[in-house]
Structures are given as structure tokens and as C-alpha cells.
């Protein structure tokens, strides 16, 4: 009997300890945050559940797009506090052996030499379990912390990202895997012929190289990118190993898979080798009623100020300036004019209801509440129901990749445990998930199917 394609699972642990989940009585925050024990606990649970990856999205500024101030974000805990996750990943790797770690840095602000060197070191520390989620930031708070007054134009951000990744890849390849000999008799450390400068001169960067480190266990980190716009899809096709795709309904997800495959073929790459990890929020419980009860807690007593700050930060556009009524088309035009992000929440709303739909400010924020908390996109049910749901999406989108299980379920230890002890076995019984790690590195585990 033919073997079914298997899913890969990642945990999106980007915003779990902020936003809204922290208020729940079962949250880890009151006991731990930001104690390292919390993160070690998550890593152990995910490894027991045979996850491929724990993913950390990031932003480096306190959200200040809403009303032009940080007050709402500070008051409500929206996308803050945030820490550079690289040292925390080091600690998490010491209590695990297989699960990988996805670290986010913005090519808009970082320098490729520093980034390539840092990720090389982390790949050594973790024995080959690092993924690099390279992003182009659309958040004003981030830009202002790096010396910009306004957002850089959308296309230019992607131009810089493509060159950034090209430089990183050249640097990771600048020292051959067999360059180091460490011969105590001759006293030779490495062969100079296998250590080469890259002499890169481009539009955004000038880097001589080579990288001053031994090659990492994977050769280079796994590259992940989440661009969903046409420009983002083209960028992904150039360099990405796996795409982080937004969950947006089967038709749109299948369409993105088709467009990505076309872009990959245009780059001379095999679409079968590039998976999409779809952002998917699930709550699993023994009964459907219990799962739905847990889901309702996501929107309980969430202040609209927090919703506005979240929406503004994640689009790069100040939603406090919205008029009493407006069309989604007009809003998207204002977002584009501000060099902010036309995809994401507003784009999905326009896809669902049509760009010409008129909406009141209050209605818009009610939709925003469901987006900010993950309520709208969270599927709650029994292990069988959730396994059915994931299997349907997996097959409809080409059976390549898997799912990035989102933050709505991760703020509560018991609910994350339910995924590993209830959902994972249900998927294993269907032949849709591994029963043991096959590879030594993250790259090897993601390649296994």
C-alpha cells in the first residue's frame, strides 16, 4: 500500500505570552514570564510531540502606530515585552535533541555578515536545528528604532531582502565543509584554498568575506519566509526552503500553492522540494463542547484599545484614524499609500466580503477582535475532528509541508499538551505524522516525508 505524504508540525510561539492569553488563570505568564523554565517546558513538550520546529516571530519596537504613541501597547501588553530569542533558544536546545528553532530577523535593518555569523553559531550550539525566518518589516516602531522616519517602500524592502539572503548564502558557502583539518603534527588548522572571500558589491551591501567560522552542521540554516503578496511570493521562490503561509481559507491557500509552484519553476527549482507550513490555530479537547468553551475564552473581555494597537502594529497603519464608515477598498488604498502592508487582516477581510463593502468602524473592530485573538481562525474540536480538518487542508494544498500551529492554544500548558497527547496520535494512526524523528538535523527532518 502506498505511503501517505506526512505532515510537518511547528509551534508558533511568537506572541503567546503577550496579547490576551496572559490574563487566563491557566496561563504560564504569572508563574514564569520571562523565566527560562517556561521556554524549556515548551521545548520538551514539543519534542515529545515530534514537532519539527518551534517558531519565534519578532518585532523589535514597542507598537506605536495606534494614535502615534506606545501607551496602548504598554498598557495592554500588545507585542511587548519582546526579547531577542537567540539566547533563549540556546537554553531550549540544551533540554532537547531533535526539535528545531525558527529565529526571526528583519533584513530591512540587519547586516548580512553579522546575521550569517550569529546563525552559524546557533546552528553549532543546537547541533543543526536552526531555521532563519527572514522578514521585511512593515512596523513603524521598528523602523524608528533603526533611524528611519517613515516606512521604506514595499518593493524596495523585498529588493533588499533578496540581496541580503544572497550575501548570507555566499558567506555560509565561503568556507568548505572539509576546510578544517586540525592536524597536530603539521600544526595546520585549515586549508587556505578552501576559505574564500565573496567580494560582494551590490545595491545595498558591500561585503568582502569570508565568514570567520567553521561551517555549521546543516551547511546553512533552513530558510523560511512568509511573503504572501505577489512580490513576496517571487522573493520566496528565489531562496526559501519552506514558506510560512497565512491560513486564509482553502481556495486562497490552494491559489497561493499554485502561484508559488509557478514562481519556483520560473527560478528553475522543484516545487516538490518546497513545503508550505500553513498558519493554523487549533484547540483540542476530549469533547467538542470543552474545546469550544476554551475557544470562547480567547475573546472574553478583550479591550478594543488592545485590538486597535494590534491591528495598527501588524499593518503599519494607524487604525485610530478610521472614519465612522468606509469601504475596504478605500482603506487598502490608504494603507498602500502609507507604504504599509496591504495583505494580512485587511486583505483577508476584502477577500471575504469584497473590496467595495462598506463597513462601520465598530464592525471593523469587531472583526479585528476575532483576528487579534485568533478567534476567527481557531478550529476547536476533538482529536478526530481536528485531524479531519488538517487532513482536508493538507490534501487541498498539495500535501507538501504542514502546519504552523498558532498562538491561541499555546498560552495554556494543558491545551498544548492535548495537541501532543491527543492530536498527534490521531494523525499517526492515519499515517500522516512521524512516529520518531528520522534525521539528525532540522533540514533532514523537514526533508523526510
N, C-alpha and C positions, 0 to 999 in steps of 0.2 A: 504494500500500500504506500502511495506517495506521501512523503513527509510534508506537513503543512508549514508554510512560512511562519516563523515565530516573531513575536513582538519583542521589542526592547522597551524597558520601562526606565524612566528617570523621575526623580522627585524635584519639582520646582520649589526650592526652599528660599526663594528670593526675598519675599516680603512677609514671611509667616509671623514674625514676632512684632510686627507693627500693624498698621491698618486697623482692623477691627477685632481680630481674633483674640488679641491680648486681654480683652475685657471678660472673656468667658471663664467660668470657675475652673474649667479643666485645662486652661492654658498653661503652658510651661513658663510663661514670662515672669509671673510673680515669684516663682521659685528660683529661676535660673538667670534670666537675661541680664547681662550678656555672658554669664558663666560658661566656660568651655564645656562643662558637663552636658549641657543641653545639646550642643553640636555633636559631641561624641555619641550621645544616646541616639540621635537621629541616624548617624552613620552606621551604628551597629544594627539598628532596626532595618535599614535599607539593605544592608549586606545579607541579613537573614532572609530578606525577601527577594534576593538575587537581582536587585536593581542594577542597571548598568551605571547609573550616573546620579549624583546629587548636584543640582544646578543652582548657581547663585547669580541672579541678575543683580544689577547695581546701578546706582546713581550717586554722584559724589557731592551734590549740593543739597541743602535743605530746600524743599519746594517753596518757591517764592512767586510763582506765576499768578496764583489766585490773589487778586487785589494788589499785586505787586509787592507783597510782604510775606515773610516767613511765619507770621503769627498763627494762622490757622493750622499749618502743618505741625508747628511746635506744640500747639495746644492739643491737637487731636492725634498726634503720633502718625502722621502720614509720610511714608517713605523716610522716616527718620526715627530713632538713630540708625545710622548705617556705618558699617566698618569695612575696611579692606579685608576681604576674606582669605587672602593668601596665608597668613599665619594660622588662621583657624583651620584651614584645610590641612595644613601640616599636622596639627593635633588630631584631626579626624582620621587621617591616614594611618596614624600610629596604632589605632584600635581596630583597624580593618585590614584586609588583604586584597580585596578584589574590586569593590565598588569604586567608580571613578568620580571625579570632581570637576565641574564646569565653572570656570572663573571668567568674569566679565571685565573687560577694559574697553574704553572708547578710543578708537583710532583717531577721533576728532581732536583729542588732546594729548594722547600719549606719544612717546617716541618709540619707533620700532626696535632700536637697539636695546634700550632698557627693557622693553616688554619681552623681546625674544630671550634675553638673558635670564630674566626673572622666571619665565615659564619653563625654561630649560632646567633651572634649579629645582622648581617644584616637581617637574617630571622625575628628576632623580630622587627626591625625597619620598615621593609616592610610589616609586618603582613602576613608573609608566602609566599613571592613571589620571593625567591632566587633559582636560579639554579647554580650549580657548574660545569663549563666546565673544566675537569681535563685533562691536556695535558702532553706529554713528549716533551721537546724542542729539535729541531734539529738545532738551530740557534747559530752560534759561538759567536756572540756578547753577547748573554745571558749567555752562558757557562763561558765566560771570566769574566763577572761581578760577577760570583759566585765562582771564584777561580779555574776554570778548564783551562788547556792549550789546550785540544782537546775535541772533542765530545765523549761522552760516547757511547759505543756500543749499537746498536739499540735494541737488545733483552733485555739487562740489563736495559735500560730505562723503558721498559714495566714491567719487574720484579719489579722494584722499585715502579712504579705506582700502581700495583696491591696491594702491601703491604701497600702503602700509603693510598689507599682508604679503605682497610680493617681496618686500625687503625682509620681513621676518623669515619667510621661507628660504630666501637666499642665505640668510645668516645661519639658520638651522642646518643648512647643507654645506656650510663653509668649512666644516671640519669633518673629514671622512670617518665613518664608523670604526675603521681599523687604524686610525691615525696614531693612537696611543699604544706604545709598546712596553713602557716601564721596564726596561732591561737593566738590571742592577750590575751586570758585568760591564757593559759598554757605557753605562750612565746615560743612555738615551731615553728621553721621556716620550717624544713623539716624532713622527716623520714630517719635516717641513713641507715636503711635496704634497702632503695630504691636508694642509692647512692653508686656505687661500683667501685673500681679500675678495670682497664682492664688488668694490668700486662702483657703487650705485650712485647715479646722479639723476634725479627726477624732478618733477614739478614741485613736490612737497618736501622731499628728503634728499640729503646727501650723506651717504654712509660708506666708509671705506671697508670696515670689517677686517678680518673675520671675527666671528664670535669667540670670546676668550674662555670657552668652557668645553668639557668633553661632550660628545653627542649624547642626547638623552635616550632612555630606554626605548621610546617609541620612534626615535628619529626626530620627530616633532610632535607637539600636542595635536590632538584631534581638533579640527576647526569647525566651529558651529556659528551659524549666522541666521538672523531672524527676519531679514528684509522681505516684506510681503508686497511692496509696491513694485511696479514693473522695473524700476531702476534697481530695487533691492534684489529681485529675482535674477537679473542679469549679473549682479555682483556675486550672488551666491554661486551661480553656475561656474564662475571663474575659479573658485578656490575651496568651496565648502566641502567638508566630509559628510556632514549631516546638517539638515535645516531644522530650525526651531519654528514650527508653523503654528499660526494662530488658529484656535478652534473657532469655526465660523459657519457651521452647517455643512452637510455633506456635499452639496452641489458646489459651493465655493472652494471647499477643500480639494475636491476632485479636480476642479479647474486649475487650482494652484499646482497640483501634481503634474498636470498636462503641460502647463507653461514652464515649470521647472525642467521637465524632461526635454522640452524643445530647446530651452536655453543651454542645457548640458550638452545635447547633441551638437549644437552650434559651436560649442567650445571643444568639440572632439572628445567628450567624456561619456562614459557609460552610465545612463540613468539608473541601471540596476544596482550600481555601487553607492548611490547616494540616497539615504533614507530621510524621511521627514518624521520628526518627533512632534506630534501634534499636542498643543497645549490643551489639556483636558482636566476638568475638575470633577472628581467623584467623591461620594460619601458612601461607604459600605457598612451595612449593619446586618444583623441576623434577620430582621424583618424590615419590610418596606416602610412600615409606619415609624419605626425607630430611625431609619435613615432620613425620612422626610422631617421628622422632629429635629434632628441635628441640623438639617439644611435651614430650617426656619430661624435658627439661632444666628445665622450669618447676617441677617438684616435687622435684628432686634435692636431698636434704639440707636441706630447709627445716625449721628447728626449730619444734616445737609452740608454744613461747613466742611466736614471731612470729605464728603463726596466731591464738592467743588474743588477743593485743594488737590484731590487725587486726579480728577479729570484734567484739570489745568496742567498739572505737572506732567502727565503722561501724553498730552497732546502738544505741549509747548504753547498753549493759547489760553489767555485769561478768560475763563468762563463766567467770571463775575460781571463781565461787560455785556452779557447777552441781553437783548431786548425782551419785552414781555412775550412777543410771538416772533417766530422767524421760520424760514424754510431751512431744511438740512443742506440744500444746495448753497444758499447764501452763507451759512455757517462755514461750510467747507471752503468756499471762496475766501472768506476772511482768514481761515487757518492757513491756506496756501500762501496768501499774501504776506502772512507773518513768518513765512519760512518754517512753520511748524509742521506737524505730521498729519497728513490727510487720511491716513489709514487708521487702524485701531478702532476705538469705540465709535467715533462719529461715522467713519466709513462703513462699519458694520450696520449701524442704525440706518444709514442711507440705503444700503443693500437690502435691508429687511423691509423698509417702508417706502422706499423711493425718494430720490433727491428732492422732489418737488413737494413732499409732505410738509405741511405747516405744523408746528409744534409749539406749545407754550413752554415758557421757562420752567414751570413747575413739573410739567410732564417730562421734559428733558432730564431734569434732575432725578425724577423717579426712575427713569431708565438708567441714569447714571449710578444710582444707588445699587441697582442689581448688577451693574458692570463692576463697580469698585469693590464690592464684597465678593464677587464671583458667583453670586446667587443665580444670575440669569443663565450661566453656562455650567452650573453644577448639576450633575446627574446623581440622584440619590436612589439607592435600592439595595436589593440583596446581592450576594456574590454572583448568582446566576444572571440576574438582570443586568448587572454592570458588565459581566463577561460578554453577554449578548451584545450590549451597546458598543463595547470596544471592538468586538469581532466584526460587527457591521461596518464601523468606520474604517477599520484596518483593510478589509476587503475592498471597500468602495474607493480607497485612495491608493490602490496599487500594491498593498501587502508588503511595503518596504518601509522600514523604520519602526515606529511605535508611538508611545505616548509620554508626554511630559506632564505628570500628574501634578495639578496645581495647588496653590497655597490654601485653598478653602478647607482642605481636610488635614493639613499638616500641623495646624496650631494646637491640635489636641492629640496627645500621645496615643490614646486608645483608638482613635479613628485611623491614625497611621498604622497602628498595629493590626487593625481589621483588614487593611489592604494586604498586608504581608501574610496574615494567617487565614484569611477567607478568600480574597480575590485571587491572589497568586495561585493557590492550589486549584481554584476553579479553572484558571487559564491553563495550568499544567495538565489537567485532566483532558483538556481539549487539544493538547499538543501545540498550544500557542505560546508557551513560555518554557525557557530552560528549566532543567531540574538541578543543574550545577553549573558553575562558571567553567567555560571551556578554555578561555585564554589566560595568558599571563598579564597582558596589558589591557587598557581600556580599548585601544584600537582593535585588538584581537577579539575582544568580547563583542564589540559592536559589529564586527565583520561576520560573526557566527550567525547562522540563520537556520 
